[in-house]
């Protein structure tokens, strides 16, 4: 069995975040791909604050995931879910970095034009470093998901490249507030420098 953790986008009825059409396209792309991958299952992570739209979301997923084993979770932590799953599928979200921190191979699914634009812009260095895989079409997503499902070595390599990228590009040392305070002081003193990089 190969388990895909699918991070649900925010489903905003006003369309300011992800409209209902883009939301459905996201899940339809995942369901169609997993239906063709032997022993694939989905663990769908709702955001804790989604409750007003739960009924719509649950029905949409039930309709689209016919023939695909899936579970919906809402309150379980991402860290726990990372431990129990093999591949993470995410939209434009901080869950991308969280998955990489937990050494999980990640597919950034961006079939919606707005998601695709934001993903290509914001995550360009990640993609160029092969730290994550970007899928902007149903075909791309299926190809990447199938490769990661069938080849544990491909999952391990992607997870390793993601962790190496974070090690190189981020500072997870608990000193962010200290660096920010130093930077603000240097700006106030008129001596702004590249203290943020230290």
PAZAPA-4460 file (N, C-alpha, C; in steps of 0.05 Angstrom, whole numbers, plus 32768, in hexadecimal, padded with zeros to 4 digits):
% residues 198
    n_x    n_y    n_z   ca_x   ca_y   ca_z    c_x    c_y    c_z   seq   type   mol
   8011   7FE8   8000   8000   8000   8000   8012   8019   8000     1      X     A
   800A   802D   7FF0   8018   8046   7FEF   8005   805D   7FF6     2      X     A
   800C   806C   800A   7FFA   8080   8016   8003   809C   800E     3      X     A
   7FF0   80AB   8002   7FF5   80C6   7FFA   7FE6   80D9   800D     4      X     A
   7FF5   80EA   801B   7FE9   80FE   802D   7FE3   8116   801B     5      X     A
   7FC9   811D   8019   7FC0   8133   8008   7FB7   814A   8019     6      X     A
   7FC5   8160   8018   7FBE   8178   8027   7FA8   8187   8019     7      X     A
   7F91   818A   8026   7F7A   8197   801A   7F80   81B5   8018     8      X     A
   7F7A   81C1   8001   7F7C   81DE   7FFF   7F66   81EB   800F     9      X     A
   7F69   8204   8015   7F53   8213   8021   7F3D   8215   800C    10      X     A
   7F25   820F   8015   7F0E   8210   8002   7EFD   8228   8009    11      X     A
   7F02   823E   7FFA   7EF5   8257   8000   7EDF   825C   7FEC    12      X     A
   7EC5   825E   7FF5   7EAF   8262   7FE2   7EB1   827C   7FD4    13      X     A
   7EBF   8290   7FDE   7EC1   82AA   7FD1   7ED6   82A9   7FBA    14      X     A
   7EE6   8293   7FBA   7EFB   8291   7FA5   7F14   82A1   7FAB    15      X     A
   7F16   82AC   7FC3   7F2E   82BC   7FC9   7F46   82AB   7FCE    16      X     A
   7F42   8292   7FD7   7F59   8280   7FDB   7F58   826A   7FC5    17      X     A
   7F48   8256   7FC8   7F44   8242   7FB4   7F26   823F   7FB0    18      X     A
   7F1C   8244   7F97   7F00   8242   7F93   7EF8   8224   7F90    19      X     A
   7EDE   821F   7F8F   7ED4   8204   7F8F   7EDC   81F4   7F76    20      X     A
   7EDF   8202   7F60   7EE8   81F4   7F47   7F05   81EB   7F49    21      X     A
   7F16   81FC   7F53   7F33   81F5   7F56   7F36   81E0   7F6C    22      X     A
   7F25   81E1   7F81   7F26   81CE   7F96   7F1F   81B2   7F8B    23      X     A
   7F0A   81B1   7F7B   7F02   8197   7F6F   7F17   818D   7F5C    24      X     A
   7F22   819F   7F4C   7F37   8197   7F39   7F4F   818A   7F47    25      X     A
   7F56   8196   7F5D   7F6D   818C   7F6E   7F67   816F   7F76    26      X     A
   7F50   816A   7F82   7F4A   814F   7F8B   7F44   813C   7F75    27      X     A
   7F38   8145   7F5F   7F32   8133   7F49   7F4C   812A   7F3C    28      X     A
   7F60   813C   7F3A   7F7A   8134   7F30   7F87   811F   7F41    29      X     A
   7F86   8122   7F5B   7F91   810E   7F6D   7F83   80F3   7F6A    30      X     A
   7F68   80F4   7F6C   7F58   80DB   7F6B   7F5C   80CC   7F50    31      X     A
   7F5C   80DB   7F3A   7F60   80CD   7F20   7F7B   80C0   7F1F    32      X     A
   7F90   80CC   7F29   7FAB   80C0   7F29   7FAC   80A8   7F3B    33      X     A
   7FA2   80AB   7F54   7FA4   8095   7F67   7F94   807C   7F5F    34      X     A
   7F7E   8081   7F50   7F6E   806B   7F46   7F7E   8059   7F34    35      X     A
   7F92   8064   7F27   7FA2   8054   7F13   7FBC   8049   7F20    36      X     A
   7FC1   804F   7F39   7FD9   8045   7F46   7FD2   802F   7F59    37      X     A
   7FDD   8017   7F55   7FD6   8000   7F66   7FDC   8005   7F83    38      X     A
   7FC9   7FFE   7F94   7FCD   8000   7FB2   7FD0   801C   7FBC    39      X     A
   7FC7   8030   7FAD   7FC9   804C   7FB6   7FB1   8053   7FC7    40      X     A
   7FB6   8063   7FDC   7FA1   806D   7FED   7FA7   808A   7FF3    41      X     A
   7F92   8099   7FFA   7F95   80B5   8001   7F8D   80BA   801E    42      X     A
   7F9D   80CB   802B   7F96   80D6   8045   7F93   80F3   8040    43      X     A
   7F7B   80FD   8043   7F75   8119   803C   7F74   8129   8056    44      X     A
   7F86   813D   8057   7F88   814E   806F   7F79   8168   806B    45      X     A
   7F62   816A   8079   7F54   8183   8079   7F61   8196   808D    46      X     A
   7F5E   81B0   8087   7F68   81C4   809A   7F54   81C5   80B1    47      X     A
   7F5E   81C9   80CA   7F4C   81CA   80E1   7F36   81DE   80DF    48      X     A
   7F3A   81F5   80D1   7F26   8209   80D0   7F12   8206   80B9    49      X     A
   7F11   81EF   80AC   7F00   81EC   8094   7EE3   81E5   809B    50      X     A
   7EDC   81E3   80B3   7EC2   81D8   80BB   7EA9   81E2   80AC    51      X     A
   7EA7   81FC   80A6   7E8F   8205   8098   7E8C   81F9   807C    52      X     A
   7EA2   81F1   8070   7EA1   81E6   8054   7EA4   81C7   8054    53      X     A
   7EA5   81BB   806C   7EAA   819E   806D   7E96   818D   805D    54      X     A
   7E7D   8193   805F   7E69   8183   8051   7E6E   8183   8033    55      X     A
   7E72   819B   8028   7E78   819D   800B   7E91   818D   8004    56      X     A
   7EA6   8191   8014   7EC0   8185   800F   7EBE   8166   8011    57      X     A
   7EB1   815D   8025   7EAE   813F   8029   7E9F   8133   8012    58      X     A
   7E89   8140   8009   7E7A   8135   7FF3   7E8A   8136   7FD9    59      X     A
   7E98   814B   7FD4   7EA8   814D   7FBC   7EBD   8137   7FBB    60      X     A
   7ECA   8132   7FD2   7EDE   811D   7FD4   7ED1   8101   7FD0    61      X     A
   7EBB   80FD   7FDD   7EAD   80E3   7FD9   7EA6   80DE   7FBC    62      X     A
   7E9D   80F2   7FAE   7E95   80F0   7F92   7EAE   80EA   7F80    63      X     A
   7EC4   80F8   7F86   7EDC   80F5   7F75   7EED   80DD   7F7B    64      X     A
   7EED   80D4   7F94   7EFF   80BE   7F9C   7EF2   80A3   7F9B    65      X     A
   7EDD   80A0   7F8B   7ED0   8086   7F87   7EE5   8072   7F7D    66      X     A
   7EE8   805C   7F8B   7EFC   8048   7F83   7F18   804C   7F8D    67      X     A
   7F1C   8062   7F9D   7F36   8068   7FA8   7F33   8067   7FC7    68      X     A
   7F42   8056   7FD5   7F40   8057   7FF2   7F4A   8072   7FFD    69      X     A
   7F3B   807E   800F   7F43   8097   801A   7F39   809A   8036    70      X     A
   7F47   80AB   8045   7F3F   80B3   8060   7F41   80D1   8062    71      X     A
   7F2E   80DE   806F   7F2F   80FA   8074   7F37   80FF   8091    72      X     A
   7F4B   810F   8096   7F53   8116   80B1   7F53   8134   80B4    73      X     A
   7F4D   813E   80CC   7F4C   815B   80CF   7F5C   8164   80E7    74      X     A
   7F5C   8155   80FD   7F69   815F   8115   7F84   8152   811A    75      X     A
   7F8A   813C   810E   7FA4   812F   8112   7FBA   8142   8107    76      X     A
   7FD0   8143   8115   7FE6   8155   810D   7FF3   814C   80F3    77      X     A
   7FFE   815F   80E4   800D   8158   80CC   8024   8145   80D2    78      X     A
   8032   814B   80E8   8049   813B   80F0   8041   811D   80F2    79      X     A
   802B   8118   8100   8022   80FC   8103   801B   80F0   80E8    80      X     A
   800E   8100   80D7   8007   80F6   80BC   801F   80F1   80AB    81      X     A
   8034   8101   80AD   804C   80FD   809E   8058   80E2   80A5    82      X     A
   8057   80DA   80BE   8062   80C0   80C7   8053   80A9   80BB    83      X     A
   8039   80AC   80B5   8028   8096   80AC   8024   8095   808E    84      X     A
   8030   80A7   807E   802C   80A8   8062   8046   80A8   8052    85      X     A
   8044   80A3   8038   805C   809F   8028   8064   80B8   8017    86      X     A
   804F   80C5   800C   8053   80DC   7FFA   8040   80F2   8003    87      X     A
   8049   810B   8001   8038   8122   8008   8031   8130   7FEE    88      X     A
   8017   8136   7FEB   800D   8147   7FD5   8003   8160   7FE1    89      X     A
   800C   8177   7FD8   8003   8190   7FE4   7FFE   81A5   7FCF    90      X     A
   7FED   81B8   7FD6   7FE9   81D0   7FC7   7FFD   81E5   7FD1    91      X     A
   7FFA   81FD   7FC9   800C   8213   7FD2   8006   8217   7FF0    92      X     A
   8018   820E   8001   8013   820E   801E   802D   820B   802D    93      X     A
   802D   8213   8047   8044   820E   8058   8049   81F1   805D    94      X     A
   8035   81E0   8057   8037   81C3   805B   804E   81B9   8049    95      X     A
   8055   81C7   8034   806B   81BF   8022   8085   81BD   8033    96      X     A
   808B   81D3   8041   80A3   81D3   8051   80A2   81BF   8068    97      X     A
   808B   81BD   8075   8087   81AA   808B   808C   818E   8081    98      X     A
   8083   8186   806A   8087   816B   805F   80A5   8167   805A    99      X     A
   80B2   817B   804F   80CF   8179   8049   80DF   8176   8063   100      X     A
   80D7   8185   8078   80E4   8183   8092   80E2   8166   809D   101      X     A
   80CC   8159   8097   80C8   813E   80A1   80D2   8129   808D   102      X     A
   80E2   8131   807A   80EE   811F   8066   80DA   810F   8056   103      X     A
   80C5   811E   804D   80B1   8111   803C   80B3   811A   801F   104      X     A
   80B1   8108   800C   80B1   8111   7FF0   8097   8120   7FEB   105      X     A
   8099   8136   7FDC   8082   8148   7FD9   807D   814E   7FBC   106      X     A
   8063   814C   7FB5   8059   8155   7F9B   8049   816F   7FA0   107      X     A
   8051   8184   7F93   8042   819D   7F94   802E   819B   7F7C   108      X     A
   8014   8198   7F83   8000   8195   7F6E   7FF3   81B1   7F69   109      X     A
   7FF7   81BB   7F51   7FEE   81D6   7F4A   7FE1   81D6   7F2E   110      X     A
   7FCA   81C9   7F2C   7FBC   81C8   7F12   7FAC   81E1   7F0D   111      X     A
   7FA4   81EF   7F21   7F96   8208   7F1F   7FAA   821E   7F16   112      X     A
   7FA3   822F   7F03   7FB6   8243   7EF9   7FC2   8255   7F0F   113      X     A
   7FB1   825D   7F22   7FBC   826E   7F38   7FD0   825E   7F49   114      X     A
   7FC9   8245   7F50   7FDB   8234   7F5F   7FF5   822F   7F50   115      X     A
   7FF2   822B   7F36   8009   8226   7F25   801C   823E   7F25   116      X     A
   8011   8256   7F22   8021   826E   7F22   802F   8272   7F3C   117      X     A
   8020   826F   7F52   802C   8273   7F6D   8041   825E   7F72   118      X     A
   803B   8245   7F6B   804E   8230   7F6F   8068   8234   7F60   119      X     A
   8065   823B   7F46   807D   823F   7F36   808E   8257   7F40   120      X     A
   8080   826C   7F49   808F   8283   7F53   809C   827E   7F6E   121      X     A
   808C   8275   7F81   8096   8272   7F9C   80A9   825B   7FA0   122      X     A
   80A2   8244   7F93   80B1   822C   7F97   80C6   8226   7F81   123      X     A
   80CC   823A   7F71   80DF   8236   7F5B   80FA   822B   7F65   124      X     A
   8106   8236   7F7A   8120   822A   7F83   811D   820D   7F8D   125      X     A
   8106   8206   7F99   8102   81EB   7FA2   8101   81D8   7F89   126      X     A
   80F2   81E1   7F75   80EE   81D1   7F5D   8109   81CD   7F4E   127      X     A
   8118   81E3   7F4B   8132   81E3   7F3D   8146   81D1   7F4C   128      X     A
   8143   81CF   7F66   8155   81BE   7F76   814B   81A1   7F79   129      X     A
   8135   819B   7F6B   8129   8180   7F6D   8122   8179   7F8A   130      X     A
   811A   818E   7F9A   8113   8189   7FB6   80F5   8181   7FB8   131      X     A
   80E6   818A   7FA4   80C9   8182   7FA2   80C4   817D   7F84   132      X     A
   80AD   816F   7F7F   80A5   816B   7F63   808C   817C   7F5F   133      X     A
   808A   818A   7F48   8074   819B   7F41   8063   818D   7F2C   134      X     A
   8049   818C   7F30   8037   8181   7F1C   8022   8196   7F16   135      X     A
   8020   819F   7EFC   800D   81B3   7EF5   7FF7   81A8   7EE2   136      X     A
   7FF9   818F   7EDB   7FE4   8182   7ECB   7FDE   8167   7ED8   137      X     A
   7FC7   815C   7ED0   7FBF   8141   7EDA   7FD3   812C   7ED1   138      X     A
   7FDD   812F   7EB9   7FF1   811B   7EAF   800B   811C   7EBE   139      X     A
   8014   8134   7EC4   802D   8137   7ED3   802A   812B   7EEF   140      X     A
   8013   8131   7EFC   800E   8127   7F16   800E   8108   7F16   141      X     A
   8000   80FC   7F04   7FFF   80DF   7F02   801B   80D3   7EFF   142      X     A
   802A   80DF   7EEC   8045   80D5   7EE7   8057   80D6   7F00   143      X     A
   8056   80EC   7F0E   8066   80F0   7F26   805D   80DD   7F3D   144      X     A
   8042   80DD   7F41   8037   80CC   7F56   803D   80AF   7F51   145      X     A
   803A   80A6   7F38   8040   808A   7F32   805D   8083   7F36   146      X     A
   806F   8095   7F2E   808C   8091   7F32   8092   808E   7F50   147      X     A
   8088   80A0   7F60   808D   809F   7F7D   8080   8087   7F8A   148      X     A
   8069   807F   7F80   805B   8067   7F8B   806A   804E   7F86   149      X     A
   8075   804B   7F6E   8081   8032   7F65   809E   8030   7F6D   150      X     A
   80AB   8046   7F73   80C8   8046   7F78   80CF   8052   7F93   151      X     A
   80D3   8042   7FA8   80DB   804D   7FC2   80F4   805D   7FC1   152      X     A
   8107   8056   7FAF   8120   8065   7FAC   811A   8081   7FA2   153      X     A
   8106   8085   7F91   80FF   80A0   7F87   80F4   80B0   7F9E   154      X     A
   80E4   80A4   7FAF   80D9   80B2   7FC7   80EF   80BA   7FD9   155      X     A
   8102   80A8   7FDE   8118   80AE   7FF0   812A   80C4   7FE5   156      X     A
   812F   80C3   7FCB   8140   80D8   7FBF   8133   80F3   7FC0   157      X     A
   8119   80F5   7FBA   810B   810E   7FBB   810A   8119   7FD8   158      X     A
   8105   8108   7FEB   8105   8110   8008   8120   811A   8010   159      X     A
   8135   810D   8007   8151   8115   800E   8158   8130   8002   160      X     A
   8150   8134   7FE9   8155   814D   7FDB   8146   8164   7FE9   161      X     A
   812D   815E   7FF2   811E   8172   8000   812B   817A   801A   162      X     A
   8134   8167   8029   8141   816C   8043   815B   817C   803F   163      X     A
   816A   8174   802A   8183   8182   8024   817E   819F   801C   164      X     A
   8169   81A4   800D   8162   81BF   8005   815B   81D0   801D   165      X     A
   814B   81C5   8030   8145   81D4   8048   815D   81DA   8059   166      X     A
   816F   81C7   805B   8188   81CA   806A   8198   81E1   805F   167      X     A
   8199   81E3   8044   81A8   81F7   8036   819B   8213   8037   168      X     A
   8181   8214   8035   8173   822D   8031   8165   8239   8049   169      X     A
   8161   822A   805E   8152   8233   8076   8163   8230   808F   170      X     A
   815C   823F   80A3   8168   823D   80BD   8153   8235   80D2   171      X     A
   8152   821C   80D9   813F   8213   80ED   814D   820F   8108   172      X     A
   8158   8226   8112   8168   8224   812A   815B   8231   8142   173      X     A
   8142   823A   813F   8134   8247   8156   813D   8263   815B   174      X     A
   814C   826F   8149   8156   828A   814E   814A   829F   813B   175      X     A
   8134   829A   812F   8128   82AC   811B   8121   82C7   8128   176      X     A
   8115   82C7   8140   810E   82E0   814D   8127   82F0   8153   177      X     A
   813C   82E3   815C   8155   82F1   8161   8160   82FE   8148   178      X     A
   8160   82F0   8132   8169   82FB   8118   8158   8313   8110   179      X     A
   813E   8310   8113   812B   8326   810C   8131   833F   811D   180      X     A
   8134   833B   8137   813A   8351   8149   8154   835F   8141   181      X     A
   8169   834F   813B   8182   835B   8132   817F   836B   8119   182      X     A
   8170   8360   8106   816B   836E   80ED   815C   8388   80F1   183      X     A
   8148   8388   8101   8138   83A0   8107   814A   83B5   8114   184      X     A
   815A   83AC   8128   816D   83BF   8135   8180   83CB   8121   185      X     A
   818A   83BA   810F   819E   83C5   80FB   8190   83D8   80E8   186      X     A
   8177   83D4   80E1   8168   83E7   80D0   8164   8401   80DF   187      X     A
   815D   83FF   80F9   8158   8417   8109   8172   8427   810D   188      X     A
   8188   8419   810E   81A2   8427   8111   81AD   8431   80F6   189      X     A
   819F   842B   80E0   81A8   8433   80C6   81BF   8422   80BB   190      X     A
   81C2   840A   80C7   81D8   83F9   80BF   81CD   83DE   80B4   191      X     A
   81B7   83E0   80A5   81AB   83C7   809B   81BF   83B8   808B   192      X     A
   81C2   839F   8091   81D4   838E   8082   81C6   8373   807D   193      X     A
   81D5   8361   8075   81CA   8346   8070   81CA   8335   8089   194      X     A
   81C1   8340   809F   81C1   8331   80B8   81AD   831B   80B8   195      X     A
   8199   831C   80A6   8185   8307   80A5   8191   82ED   809B   196      X     A
   81A6   82EE   808B   81B2   82D6   8080   81C4   82C8   8094   197      X     A
   81CB   82D6   80AA   81DD   82C9   80BE   81D0   82B6   80D0   198      X     A
***
